[in-house]
Amino acid sequence: MLFRSMNAYVYAPKDDELHRSRWREPYDDVGSAMLRGLARHCADHGVRFGFAVSPGLDIAYRERDDLDALVAKFRSLRDAGVDWFLLFLDDIPMRDGLAAEQAGLTSDLLAALQTDGPVELTVCPTEYLGIHPSGYLEELAGSLPDEVSLMWTGPTVCSPTISADDARAWRAATGN
C-alpha cells in the first residue's frame, strides 16, 4: 500500500520523561513552545495533532491530585488549538479492578476537559492488541463514555496488515 500523506500525528514519545515517568510535571517554557510549534506546524500542513500522556506506571486512579495533574497537562495545550488528547494506559501490569479504575479516570478526565469546550479523548488500553475478548476489554469498553475512542494496534503490536475480519473481531472483543 502506498501512503500519500499523513493526516494525524500523536505526540507520545516514551523517552520524554514528562510524557511518562514524570507525567505530573508541567513542561517548561521551552518544552511548551516546542509542543505549541509542533501543533501549529501540523495544523499548517493539514495534519491533526494529538497530545498523549502515559501515567499508567504510578497513577493513583482515584486521587483527585492525579486527575488534576492530567487535566492541567492537557489544558496547557488547549489554547494552542489542540483538541485531541490521548490517555495511554498501556505497558503496565494487569490486575483485578483495573478496567473499572481506568474507566472512572477517563470519565472524570473527559468531563473536566469538556468544561473548556469540545474535545476528543482516545484511550490506549492496557490490552491494545489482539482479536480475542477478555473481561478487562469488555468491562473497560462497556464503562467508557460513548465519545471516548479506544486505540488498537491490530493482531500484533506492529501489525503489518489489519483485515476487516481482524477489525470485526476487535469490535466484538470490546463488546461493541
Solvent accessible surface area in square Angstrom, and as a share of the most:
residue,aa,sasa,rsa
1,M,207,0.93
2,L,133,0.66
3,F,160,0.67
4,R,206,0.75
5,S,97,0.63
6,M,116,0.52
7,N,113,0.58
8,A,39,0.30
9,Y,76,0.29
10,V,39,0.22
11,Y,20,0.08
12,A,24,0.18
13,P,44,0.28
14,K,81,0.34
15,D,126,0.66
16,D,26,0.13
17,E,89,0.40
18,L,27,0.13
19,H,0,0.00
20,R,29,0.11
21,S,63,0.40
22,R,108,0.39
23,W,0,0.00
24,R,97,0.36
25,E,70,0.31
26,P,107,0.68
27,Y,28,0.11
28,D,95,0.49
29,D,127,0.66
30,V,119,0.68
31,G,13,0.13
32,S,28,0.18
33,A,61,0.47
34,M,89,0.40
35,L,2,0.01
36,R,68,0.25
37,G,24,0.23
38,L,47,0.23
39,A,8,0.06
40,R,143,0.52
41,H,105,0.47
42,C,8,0.05
43,A,75,0.58
44,D,106,0.55
45,H,118,0.53
46,G,64,0.61
47,V,20,0.11
48,R,94,0.34
49,F,14,0.06
50,G,0,0.00
51,F,1,0.00
52,A,0,0.00
53,V,0,0.00
54,S,0,0.00
55,P,0,0.00
56,G,10,0.10
57,L,99,0.49
58,D,74,0.38
59,I,15,0.07
60,A,40,0.31
61,Y,25,0.10
62,R,190,0.69
63,E,100,0.45
64,R,158,0.58
65,D,111,0.57
66,D,9,0.05
67,L,11,0.06
68,D,61,0.32
69,A,19,0.15
70,L,0,0.00
71,V,9,0.05
72,A,60,0.47
73,K,7,0.03
74,F,0,0.00
75,R,93,0.34
76,S,49,0.32
77,L,3,0.02
78,R,46,0.17
79,D,116,0.60
80,A,33,0.25
81,G,62,0.60
82,V,5,0.03
83,D,63,0.33
84,W,30,0.11
85,F,0,0.00
86,L,1,0.00
87,L,0,0.00
88,F,19,0.08
89,L,0,0.00
90,D,12,0.06
91,D,79,0.41
92,I,20,0.10
93,P,112,0.70
94,M,85,0.38
95,R,117,0.43
96,D,141,0.73
97,G,43,0.42
98,L,3,0.01
99,A,4,0.03
100,A,47,0.36
101,E,27,0.12
102,Q,0,0.00
103,A,4,0.03
104,G,34,0.33
105,L,4,0.02
106,T,0,0.00
107,S,38,0.24
108,D,76,0.39
109,L,0,0.00
110,L,6,0.03
111,A,60,0.46
112,A,20,0.16
113,L,0,0.00
114,Q,73,0.32
115,T,103,0.60
116,D,71,0.37
117,G,23,0.23
118,P,120,0.76
119,V,21,0.12
120,E,59,0.26
121,L,1,0.01
122,T,8,0.05
123,V,0,0.00
124,C,8,0.05
125,P,0,0.00
126,T,15,0.09
127,E,54,0.24
128,Y,29,0.11
129,L,70,0.35
130,G,16,0.16
131,I,51,0.26
132,H,136,0.61
133,P,85,0.53
134,S,31,0.20
135,G,56,0.54
136,Y,20,0.08
137,L,3,0.01
138,E,85,0.38
139,E,83,0.37
140,L,0,0.00
141,A,16,0.12
142,G,69,0.66
143,S,57,0.37
144,L,17,0.09
145,P,35,0.22
146,D,147,0.76
147,E,98,0.44
148,V,14,0.08
149,S,48,0.31
150,L,39,0.19
151,M,62,0.28
152,W,52,0.18
153,T,43,0.25
154,G,0,0.00
155,P,42,0.26
156,T,69,0.40
157,V,81,0.47
158,C,115,0.69
159,S,25,0.16
160,P,127,0.80
161,T,107,0.62
162,I,83,0.42
163,S,55,0.36
164,A,63,0.49
165,D,95,0.49
166,D,26,0.13
167,A,45,0.35
168,R,148,0.54
169,A,29,0.22
170,W,23,0.08
171,R,153,0.56
172,A,66,0.51
173,A,0,0.00
174,T,5,0.03
175,G,59,0.57
176,N,108,0.55
